[in-house]
Amino acid sequence: MKIPPMEECEALMAEFEVPEHIRKHTEEVRKVSNFLAKKISSNGKKIDLGLVDRASLMHDFLKMHCIKNNCRHALEAGKVMAGRGYAEFGEVLKLHGLEEVNNFDSKTCLEAKIVWYADKRVNHGGIVSLKARYDYLKQRYGSMGEQKLREILSTEKSAFGVEKEILGLAKVKSDFGGLK
């Protein structure tokens, strides 16, 4: 898989004017993703560490763009990356949307699952439990309407299934062994 070099990632973040608070969030997601991917790799599972690193860095680069332009940032990221010659990489980015977890199966690449999970474990730049993140999502976005609340609730069981899978492969507890 062709993965964009760091310089191109930085250029895209500048082009799409990624604000500092989103950069901080993505750096924290990147830290968690890389920690989990390295643990999983050290336990003998084949994993593309470079893909995890870059996908976690780039997963939200269109968040503000899509807030301003009323689009879905995960899907839009896939389109932008495909247009830049990184179609497969873009497919991984498309999988980090909250509802995507309901479509995960044995064919879903592990790297995408790691990025999805790490993203859901980081809230406002800090690591939180999956339960705390879901409590936040329900409070913050569930109040937007019944449909949004149903969407969030529909992903909760699958989310905890992904958590069990990732933590099992990494052989770590949900506190990540004190990762700060």
C-alpha positions as CSV (number, residue, x, y, z in Angstrom):
1,M,0.0,0.0,0.0
2,K,1.2,3.5,-0.9
3,I,1.4,5.6,2.2
4,P,1.9,9.4,2.1
5,P,5.2,10.6,3.4
6,M,5.2,12.9,6.5
7,E,6.0,16.0,4.4
8,E,2.8,15.4,2.3
9,C,0.8,14.8,5.4
10,E,2.0,18.1,6.9
11,A,1.3,19.9,3.6
12,L,-2.3,18.5,3.6
13,M,-2.9,19.6,7.1
14,A,-1.6,23.1,6.2
15,E,-3.7,23.2,3.0
16,F,-6.9,22.3,4.9
17,E,-6.0,24.5,7.9
18,V,-6.2,21.9,10.6
19,P,-6.6,23.8,13.9
20,E,-4.3,23.2,16.8
21,H,-6.9,21.4,19.0
22,I,-7.5,18.8,16.2
23,R,-3.7,18.4,15.7
24,K,-3.4,17.8,19.5
25,H,-6.2,15.2,19.3
26,T,-4.6,13.4,16.3
27,E,-1.2,13.4,18.0
28,E,-2.7,11.7,21.0
29,V,-4.6,9.2,18.8
30,R,-1.3,8.6,17.0
31,K,0.4,7.9,20.3
32,V,-2.3,5.4,21.4
33,S,-2.4,3.8,17.9
34,N,1.3,3.3,17.7
35,F,1.5,1.9,21.2
36,L,-1.2,-0.7,20.4
37,A,0.2,-1.5,17.0
38,K,3.7,-2.1,18.4
39,K,2.4,-4.3,21.2
40,I,0.4,-6.3,18.7
41,S,3.4,-6.6,16.4
42,S,5.6,-7.7,19.3
43,N,3.1,-10.5,20.0
44,G,3.7,-11.9,16.6
45,K,0.9,-10.5,14.6
46,K,1.8,-9.0,11.2
47,I,0.8,-5.3,11.1
48,D,1.8,-2.3,9.0
49,L,3.2,0.0,11.6
50,G,3.7,2.8,9.0
51,L,0.0,2.6,8.0
52,V,-1.1,2.8,11.6
53,D,1.1,5.8,12.2
54,R,0.0,7.9,9.2
55,A,-3.6,6.9,9.3
56,S,-3.9,7.9,12.9
57,L,-2.1,11.2,12.1
58,M,-4.4,12.0,9.2
59,H,-7.8,10.6,10.4
60,D,-9.3,14.0,11.2
61,F,-7.5,16.3,8.8
62,L,-10.8,17.2,7.1
63,K,-12.8,17.5,10.3
64,M,-13.1,21.3,10.3
65,H,-13.4,21.5,6.5
66,C,-16.4,19.2,6.8
67,I,-18.0,21.1,9.7
68,K,-17.8,24.2,7.6
69,N,-18.9,22.5,4.4
70,N,-21.5,20.0,5.8
71,C,-19.7,16.8,4.7
72,R,-18.6,13.6,6.4
73,H,-15.0,14.0,7.1
74,A,-14.0,10.3,7.0
75,L,-15.6,9.8,3.6
76,E,-14.2,13.1,2.3
77,A,-10.7,12.1,3.5
78,G,-10.9,9.0,1.5
79,K,-11.8,11.0,-1.6
80,V,-9.1,13.5,-1.1
81,M,-6.4,10.8,-0.6
82,A,-7.6,8.9,-3.6
83,G,-7.3,12.1,-5.7
84,R,-3.7,12.4,-4.5
85,G,-2.8,8.9,-5.5
86,Y,-3.4,7.2,-2.1
87,A,-6.7,5.3,-2.7
88,E,-6.0,2.3,-0.5
89,F,-4.8,4.6,2.3
90,G,-7.9,6.7,1.8
91,E,-10.0,3.6,2.3
92,V,-8.5,3.1,5.8
93,L,-9.3,6.7,6.7
94,K,-12.9,6.2,5.6
95,L,-13.2,3.5,8.2
96,H,-12.7,5.7,11.3
97,G,-16.2,7.1,11.3
98,L,-18.2,6.1,14.4
99,E,-20.8,4.1,12.6
100,E,-18.2,2.1,10.6
101,V,-17.6,-0.2,13.5
102,N,-20.9,-1.9,12.8
103,N,-19.5,-3.1,9.5
104,F,-16.2,-4.4,10.8
105,D,-15.6,-8.1,10.3
106,S,-12.7,-10.5,9.8
107,K,-11.9,-8.9,6.5
108,T,-11.5,-5.4,7.9
109,C,-7.8,-4.6,8.2
110,L,-6.5,-4.6,11.7
111,E,-4.7,-1.2,11.1
112,A,-8.1,0.5,10.5
113,K,-9.6,-1.1,13.6
114,I,-6.7,0.2,15.7
115,V,-7.1,3.7,14.4
116,W,-10.8,3.6,14.9
117,Y,-10.4,2.3,18.5
118,A,-7.6,4.8,19.4
119,D,-9.7,7.6,18.1
120,K,-12.6,6.6,20.3
121,R,-10.3,6.4,23.4
122,V,-9.1,10.0,23.0
123,N,-11.3,12.9,24.0
124,H,-10.1,16.5,24.0
125,G,-6.5,15.4,23.8
126,G,-6.6,13.0,26.7
127,I,-7.0,9.2,27.0
128,V,-10.3,8.2,28.4
129,S,-12.1,4.9,28.9
130,L,-14.3,3.7,26.1
131,K,-17.3,4.0,28.5
132,A,-16.4,7.6,29.3
133,R,-16.1,8.4,25.6
134,Y,-19.5,7.0,24.9
135,D,-21.0,8.8,27.8
136,Y,-19.5,12.0,26.3
137,L,-20.8,11.2,22.8
138,K,-24.3,10.5,24.1
139,Q,-24.3,13.8,26.1
140,R,-22.7,16.0,23.5
141,Y,-24.2,14.7,20.3
142,G,-27.2,12.6,21.5
143,S,-28.8,15.8,22.5
144,M,-28.9,16.9,18.9
145,G,-31.9,14.6,18.3
146,E,-33.3,11.1,18.7
147,Q,-31.8,9.9,15.4
148,K,-28.2,10.9,16.4
149,L,-28.6,9.3,19.8
150,R,-29.8,6.0,18.1
151,E,-26.8,6.1,15.8
152,I,-24.5,6.4,18.8
153,L,-26.2,3.7,20.7
154,S,-26.2,1.4,17.7
155,T,-22.4,1.3,17.7
156,E,-21.7,0.8,21.4
157,K,-21.9,-3.0,21.5
158,S,-19.6,-3.3,18.4
159,A,-17.2,-0.8,19.9
160,F,-16.7,-2.9,23.0
161,G,-16.2,-5.9,20.8
162,V,-13.4,-4.1,18.9
163,E,-11.9,-3.0,22.3
164,K,-11.8,-6.7,23.4
165,E,-10.2,-7.8,20.1
166,I,-7.5,-5.0,20.1
167,L,-6.6,-5.3,23.8
168,G,-6.5,-9.1,23.5
169,L,-4.1,-8.9,20.5
170,A,-2.0,-6.3,22.3
171,K,-2.1,-8.2,25.6
172,V,-2.7,-5.0,27.5
173,K,-5.5,-3.8,29.8
174,S,-7.7,-0.9,29.0
175,D,-5.5,1.5,30.9
176,F,-2.7,0.7,28.4
177,G,-0.3,-0.1,31.2
178,G,-0.3,3.5,32.3
179,L,0.4,5.1,28.9
180,K,0.3,8.9,29.4
